Amino acid sequence: MIEFFPERNAYLCRERYVNMIDPSINHSLWSKEEDLKMIDLIKKYGFGKWAKIAREMPGRTDNMCLTRGRTLRSKLLKKFKVS
């Protein structure tokens, strides 16, 4: 694989596959049910435990959960006007 992409090392090829190309990844928009499940999992495991959370979110990677978790946190902070 690396011979086809000389500018990328093995680590970058792996990360690209795991986070973007893997056919089991769900690239669609997050549903309301997924958001509610994400909030419950953040309460269960804590903010920042993205690998654990992603294991319970089929089709979502830890990086996707990180990004969505940050978005949800900022939305909740704005909704309840918490500093």
Beta strands, then each sheet from edge to edge (+ up, - down):
end
